[in-house]
């Protein structure tokens, strides 16, 4: 049997970070966050709009997944491609994913022009990402494993062999465990588990 090897390693920010850029009275506050879903993105944006309710713009970009296949850039009223794209460009320049950067702009009364805006959004984002602690992570998936008590040693042996994370467990006559598995090892681990007598995997 041939297992398809998936790329499951990515770089992201370990915790929120901030960068600030000022130009002709305008202030650009760049905030970077580790995120994993579009729902998290919406929640953070909602919270920031309440916190910085008096700001003119909340421009942002995000990239999700180890393969960086899900992404979005939003100009939030700034001229097309003058805000979201420079933010996304910096996320890609730092080779990051599962990250959201929101740049909050307080208008200072003087227009910066498109080139000035691009520079401001790019520079503030770069500062926030430079100030962040960058970590390498693996994409994971969860497997729910059911087995009878006598199979405990076999299952635990596999958990130790693959260094699987145990998210939840219940040991009775019928045992249940929720295991966190690296995405690229999912098929292999599932196959090993299902090959054990009396073990089922969801």
Long-range contacts (C-beta under 8 A, 24 or more apart in sequence): 1-191, 3-187, 3-188, 4-187, 5-184, 6-66, 6-183, 6-184, 7-66, 7-67, 7-184, 8-66, 8-138, 8-139, 8-140, 8-182, 8-183, 8-184, 9-66, 9-136, 9-137, 9-138, 9-139, 10-65, 10-66, 10-68, 10-96, 10-97, 10-98, 10-136, 10-137, 10-138, 10-139, 11-94, 11-95, 11-96, 11-97, 11-134, 11-135, 11-136, 11-137, 12-96, 12-97, 12-98, 12-99, 12-134, 12-135, 12-137, 13-96, 13-99, 13-129, 13-132, 13-133, 13-134, 13-135, 14-132, 14-133, 14-134, 14-135, 15-132, 15-133, 17-128, 17-129, 17-131, 17-132, 17-133, 18-128, 18-131, 19-124, 19-125, 19-126, 19-127, 19-128, 19-129, 19-130, 19-131, 20-124, 20-127, 21-120, 21-123, 21-124, 21-127, 23-108, 23-112, 23-116, 23-119, 23-120, 24-108, 24-110, 24-112, 24-116, 25-107, 25-108, 25-109, 25-110, 26-105, 26-106, 26-107, 26-108, 26-110, 26-112, 26-120, 27-105, 27-106, 27-108, 28-103, 28-104, 28-105, 28-120, 28-121, 28-123, 28-124, 29-103, 29-104, 29-105, 29-106, 29-124, 30-87, 30-101, 30-102, 30-103, 30-104, 30-121, 30-124, 30-125, 30-127, 30-128, 31-101, 31-102, 31-103, 31-104, 31-128, 32-99, 32-100, 32-101, 32-125, 32-128, 32-129, 32-132, 33-99, 33-100, 33-101, 33-102, 34-98, 34-99, 35-62, 35-64, 35-98, 35-99, 35-100, 36-64, 36-98, 37-64, 38-64, 38-70, 40-100, 41-100, 44-100, 44-102, 45-102, 48-102, 48-104, 52-104, 54-106, 55-104, 55-105, 55-106, 56-105, 56-106, 56-107, 57-83, 57-103, 57-104, 57-105, 57-107, 58-102, 58-103, 58-104, 58-105, 59-83, 59-84, 59-87, 59-102, 59-103, 59-105, 59-121, 60-84, 60-87, 60-100, 60-101, 60-102, 60-103, 61-85, 61-87, 61-88, 61-91, 61-100, 61-101, 62-91, 62-99, 62-100, 62-101, 63-88, 63-91, 63-92, 63-96, 63-97, 63-98, 63-99, 64-97, 64-98, 65-97, 65-98, 65-139, 66-97, 66-138, 66-139, 66-183, 68-92, 68-97, 78-105, 78-117, 78-121, 79-114, 79-117, 82-114, 82-117, 82-118, 82-121, 83-117, 83-118, 83-121, 85-118, 86-118, 86-119, 86-121, 86-122, 86-125, 87-121, 87-122, 87-125, 89-122, 90-122, 90-125, 90-126, 90-129, 91-125, 91-129, 93-126, 94-129, 94-134, 96-129, 96-134, 98-137, 101-125, 101-128, 101-129, 138-182, 138-183, 139-182, 139-183, 140-165, 140-180, 140-181, 140-182, 140-183, 141-180, 141-181, 141-183, 141-186, 142-167, 142-178, 142-179, 142-180, 142-181, 143-178, 143-179, 143-181, 143-186, 143-189, 143-190, 143-193, 143-201, 143-202, 144-176, 144-177, 144-178, 144-201, 144-202, 145-176, 145-177, 145-178, 145-179, 145-193, 145-199, 145-200, 145-201, 145-202, 146-174, 146-175, 146-176, 146-199, 146-200, 146-201, 146-202, 147-174, 147-175, 147-196, 147-198, 147-199, 147-200, 148-173, 148-174, 148-175, 148-198, 149-173, 149-174, 149-175, 150-198, 151-175, 151-196, 151-197, 151-198, 151-199, 154-196, 154-199, 155-193, 155-196, 155-199, 158-189, 158-192, 158-193, 162-189, 164-189
